[in-house]
Amino acid sequence: MGPTSTEATPTATARTGPTETGRTATGPTGPTPTERTGGPEPRFPALAALIGAGQVPSFLDSRLGRDAYRARLAPEAAAALFDWPRLNAALAEHRLSPPRLRLERSGQDATKGLFRERRPRRGPVLHDLDPAVLNARLREGATLILDAANELSPPLQRLCASLAAEFACACQANLYACWGATQGFDVHWDDHDVFVVQVEGRKRWTLYGSTRAAPTRRDHHDEHVRPETPLEETLLEPGDVLYLPRGYWHAAVGLGGPTMHLTVGLTRKTGSDFLHWLADYALADAGARADLPLERDDAVLGAHLSGVLAGIGTQSPETLARLYRRHVEAHQAHRPALSFPFLGGEETAFTPDDRIALAPGVARVTAGGDGRSVVLSWRGTEYIVDAALAAPLQALARGEAVAYAAFEAVVADAARPLVRPFVAEMLGRGVFVAHSDRPC
C-alpha cells in the first residue's frame, strides 16, 4: 500500500535485490529507492521445535557451528516427520532413481543391480526398483539412503522450509534405514550442519570432534585428518536429536533390528560465498571492470588494485550486508505456493472468513522510514504498503493465518475497495496463500 496520499490506499510497491528491478503489486507506482529496513526478527520456531524453545538462545550463542549438541523430541513427534508406512508408500508410489535412492555398506556403494532398466518406446530410460534385490541387500547389512525425503513428507517439508527461512540457507532432509548391527558410512565429516532425528530403533554414534574450523570440500588441508581417538559415544533412541556442526567427524552403526533416522542438513552461507557475490556486485564499478595492468610492475598494479578496493568500499558494511541478505533470500530454492481454485484475479471473491497466510520463506515487517508505510520483506523482495496494514502483516510474518476481514478492518473506509485487489495480487504472485472452508 503506497504511502503516496494522506488516506490509506492499499497499493504496494515492490523492490528486489541489488539490481533494484522493482515490481508494482497493484498500482502504477514505480520502483522505490532502497532504504534501511532493519534486521530480521530473532524468532526460531522451527529450531525451537527441534531442541526446545528454552534452549534456542544458548544453542545459537555457543553451539551453532561450534560443537555437538543433544536434545529430545517426543517419539511421536519424530515419527510424524517420517515413518515406515510413509517410506513404504514413497518406494511404491514414486519413481525414485539412483543416486537419490541408493544403498551403502561399510562405506561402499551397494546400489548396483538394485534397479531394472527399461525404455518405453520413444521414452527415456526408466529405473524400476527390484524389491527382491532390495530386501536381500538390506538383510545382508546394507543401509538404505533416500535423499530429499522432505519432498515426500509434508510435515518434514514444513520443518525444512521453516529452518531454511530462519537461517536463510538451503535445507534438505535425507533418510537412512538399516536392519542390523551395520554401518553405512565410515568415519567422515559433512560439509553442512546436520540435525540427526532418530525416528525408529536405536543407533550408536561415535563422535570424534573437529580437526579444522569450518572446513569445505574445496578446502584441502593436511591438518584435516580423522582423529584416532573418539571423544564420546552416544546412543540415539526414538525422539533423540543430535546436532553436528560442519566438519565434525562421526560415524553411526545400527544395534540390531530395524532403525530409521533423518539428517536435516543446513547449508549455510560463508564469508567466501559473500566474496563471490561481492565480485559480481563490484562489476557496477568501472574500475572493477577495467583490465589489470599486469604488464606493469607491482607498484602500478598495487595502485590499481587499491582503486578497485576503494570503489567497493564506497558502500558501508551495513549496506552491503543488507544487499547480500536480500540476494540470498531472493535466490533460495522453494516450492511454489498455490491456492487453487483462487487465481488472484479480479474474479476472486473473498469472503470475510477466508484465511490468508504468507507462503513459506524469509519474511519480516519493518517500519518504512517515512512514518506512513511499512515494508513487508519476503524472499528478498520488499513490498512497501500503508502503515495501516502493519498488524495483519506482522501476524502473517509470525506464521499466523489472518481472516480476510482483518485486512479491511484496519484501513480507512475510502481505501477499503482497494484491499481486495491488493490481496488478490499478492496471492497471484505466490506471496500469500488462501484457505477457505467453502465448497468449490
N, C-alpha and C positions, 0 to 999 in steps of 0.2 A: 504494500500500500504506500504509494508515493506521498511524501510529505510536502507536496507542492502547493497545497492550499491550506486555509485555516480550518476547513472541515476535514473530517476523517474520510478520505477517499481510498477505498480498497484497491489500489493498483500496486503492482510490485515491480521493482526494478531489480534485475539480477546481475551480479558481476562474478566473474570467474577468476582463474589463476593469473599468473604474472603477465600473460599476454593481454588481459583485460578485454576479452572478446565482447562481453556484455550481452545480456538477453533481457527481453521485456516479457513479464509473465502475462499481464492482462491489458496493460495500457500502452500508449505510444511513447512512453518515456524512454530515453536512450540510456546508454551506459553511464554509470556514475563513477567518478574517480575513487580509487581505493582509499579508505580511511582505516585508522586503527580500530579494530573491533574487539580487542581483548583476547585473553587466552581461553582454552577450553575449560568447561566446568569440571572440577575434580570429582567426578562420580564414576564408580566402577561397579555397577550392579552385577554384571556377568562374572567378574573376578570375585565379588563377594559371594556369589552362588557356589563358586568352587572352593573357596578357602574360609568363608565366614566373614561377615561384614566387619566384625571387630578386629580382624587380622589384617585388613587391607592396608591401613597406614604403615604398620611396621613392615609388612611384606614389601611395599613399594620403597620404603626407606633403606632397608638393609638386606633384602633377599633378591629382589628382581635383578637379574643379570649378574648376580654375585655368588649365590650359594643355593644348595638344595634346600627344599622345604617340604614338610609333611602337613597334610590336612585330611579332613574326612567328610564325606557326604553320607547321607543315609543310603543304605544299599539300594532301596527302591528308586532313589533319585538317580543313581548311577545307571541302573537298569533301564530307566526311562529314556536315557540317551541312545542306547542300543542294547539289543538282547539277542538270544538265539533265534526266536521266531522272525525278528527283523532281518537277521543275517540269512536265514533260510529263504525268506521272500526275496531279498536282494539278489541272491545267486540264481533263483528260479525265474525271476521276472525281468531282470536287466541283463543286457549283453555286456558283461564285464570282461574285457580283454586284457592280456598282459601288455605292459607291465603294471597296470593298475591293480589287477588281481594276480598274485604270484605266490610262490612257496619258497621258503628259505629253511635250510637245515645246517646247523653248525657253521654259519657264515657263508654257506654256498647256495647258489640258486638251484632250486629243485623243481622248477616250473616245466621243464621240457617234457612233452608228452601229455601235459595236463589238458590241452585243448585239441579238438579235432577241427581241422580247417576244411571249409567248403566254399565254393564260389558259385552263387546263383548266376544264371545266365545274364550277362551284361551287368553284373553287380560286383561289388568289392568282395574281398576275401572276408569271410565271417569265421569267428572263433567260437566253437561250441564247447562248453565245459563238459568234461568227461567225469561223471560222478564216481565211477568205479576207480579211476586213477586218483581222483582227489581223496577219496576215503582211504585208499591204500597208502598214499603218501603221508597222510596225517597219522595213520596208525603206526607208520614207520618212524614218526618223530618230527615230521616237517611242521613248520609254522605257517599258517595261512595269513597273508597280509593283504588288506584291502585299503588302497589309498582313497582319499577323499570320501570317507564313509559319511561325512556330514551331508553330502549330496543325496544320501539315501535315507536320511532320518530328519524329519522336521525339527524335533527338539534339539538335536545335535547341531543342525544348521543354524538355528536361532542362537545357540550358545556361541558358535564360531563367529557369526555375523556380529554379535554384540561385542565379543572380545576384539574383533578387528576394528570396530568403531572406537572402543575405549582406548586402544593402544595405537590407532592409526597405522595398522600393519596388516600384512596378509596372515590369514588364519585358516588352517586346514586340519582335519582330524583323520588319522589313519587307525585302522583296526588290526589287532593281532590276536590270533586264536591258536591254541595248541592243545593237545590231548594227553600229554605225558610229561615225564621229567626231562624235558628237552630245552634246547637253546637255539633260537633262530639266528641271532647275530652274535659274533664275538664281541669282546670289549671294544667300544667305539665311543665317539662323541658326535653330536649333531650340530649342524651349523645354524640352528634356530633354537629358541627356548621351547620347552615342552611341559605340558601338564599331563601326567600319566593318570588316567582314571581306571581303576580296577573295577570291571563290571561283573565278572563271574569267576569263580575259582580263586586260586592263590598263585602268586608268583614271588620268587625271591630275587631281589635286586641287589647287585653288588655295585657299590659306588666308590669311585677312585678319586674324585675331585678333578680340578682343573690344573693343567700344566702351562697354560698360556692364556692370558686375559683376552677374552672376546676374539677367538680365532675365526678365520673364514676359510672356505675351501681354496681360495686363491692365495691365502697367506701361508706359504710353506716356511717352516722354521725348524731348525734342528732340535730346539729345546722342547718342541711339542710332541713328545712321545708318551706312550702309555705307561703310567706308573705300574710298578711291580706289586706294590702292596695296597690293598683296598683300604679306604677309610672306614667303611662300615658295610654291613649287610642289613637289609630291611625287608620285611615280609609285607606284601600288599594283599589285602583281602577285599571282598566286595565293598565298595564305597570309599576305599582309601584313595587319596590323591597325593601324587608326588610331583613336585616341581623341580626341573633340572635346567639350569641356565645353559646357554650356548657354550660349547666347548667342554662340558662336564663329562668325563669318562664314566662309562657304566656298562653293565650287562644284565640281562634278565633271563631267568630259567624257570620253567614250569615245575610244579612239585607233584605231578601226577593228577589225573582227572582233567576234565575239560576246564579251560581257563580262557578268558577273554579280557583284553584291556584296550583302551583307546589312548592314543597320544595326540593331544591337542597342541599343534605347533604354532608358535608365533614367530613370524619372520619380520623382525623389526628393522627399521632404517638405521644406518650407521653414519658416522661422520664422512666416511668415504662416499656413501650414496649422496650426501648433501653436496660434496665437492664435484661429483659428476654432474649434478643438476646445475651447480653454480657455473660450471664451464659452459653449458648451453645458455644459461641466462646471460652470461657476460657477452654473448655474441651481439647483444644490442649495442654494445660499445664499439665504436670504430677502432679504437686502439687494440681491443682484443681480437678483432678480425684481421688486423694488419699482419703482414708477413714478419717473421722474426729475422733480424739481421745476423744470421748465423755465419755469414761470410765475414763479419767484423770481429773484433776482439771481445773478450769477456766484459770489459768495461762498458762498451757500447751496448752489448746485449743486455747487460745488467741494468743499464739505464732504461732501456726499452721495457724490460720486464717490470721495472719499478713503476713505469707509467701504466702498464696493464693492471697491476695490483691497485694502483691508486684509483683507476677508473672503477674497479669493483668496489672499492672502499667508499664510494660516494653514498652508498646505501648504508643505513645503520644496521647493526646486527639484529635488532628487533624487527626491522622491516624485512630483512632477508629471512628471518625466522618465520614471519607471518606468510610471506610469499611461498616459502618452501612447504610450510604446513598445508596451505591451500592446494599446492601442486600435488602433494602426497594424497590428500583426501580426495581430490578430483580424479586421480588415476587408480584408486583402489578398485579391484575386481569386485563385482557384486551381481547378485541375481536381480532381474527386473521385478519390480513390484507392480502388479496389475490388479485392477478392481472390476473385472468384468461382472455384470454387463455394463457398469459405468464406463464411459469413454472420455469423460471430461469435456464434452462439447456442450453447446447451448441446449441440447435436448435433454440433458441430465436434469432430473427433477429430484433434488434432495428433499427429504422430509426433515423436520426438526430433530427427530430421534436418530437419524443416520449418524453413524460414528465415523469420525475422521482420525486417522493415525498417521504418523510420519513413517515413511519407508525406512528400512534399516540403513544405517550409515552414520558417519560422524556428524553430529548436529549440536548446535548451541545457539542461544539467543542473547544478543548483547545490545546495549544502547547504541543508537545511531549517531550520536555526537551533536545533533542539532536540536535535541530536546523534543522533537516531534516524530521521531521514527525509531524503529528497532530493526536489527539485522538478524535474519534467520540464516545461519550458515549451515549448509547441508551438502556433504560430499564435495567441498571445495568451491561451491557456488554460494554467493551471498545474495539473499533476497531482501531488499530494503522495503519495509512495509510501515504503515502508520502505527504509531505507538499504542493506539487503542487496542491492537491485537496482541499486545505483549503477553497477557495472561494465558489465552488459549495456546499461543505458540510455545510458551515456556512449558505448559503441560505436555504438549507434543514432544518437545525435546527431552522431557523426563521419561518418555516411553509410554505415556498415557494415551488413551483414546478419548476424543472430545466430541460431544454431540454437535452436530452442525449448528443447532440453535445457539450454542455458546459463541460462535463467531458473529452472528447477527446481533446478539445481545450486547456486545461491548462497543459497537460503533454507533455513531450518530444516525438519526433517522434518515437524513439525506443521503448517507453513504450506504445504507442497508441494501439497496438494489445492486450494489457493486460487489457484495460479498459472494454471491453465487458464482459469477464468472471467475472471480479470483480463486475460489476453492476448486472450481472445475478445471481451471488452467493448471493449477498445481497438481491436481490429480492426473491430468493428461501428460504432464511432464514426468510422472512417476515419483514426485516428491511426496505427495500424500497418497494414502490408500483409503478406500471407503469400505465400511462394513454396514450391512443392512439386514434386518430380520424380515424384511418384506419378501413375499413370494415373487419370483421373477415373472 
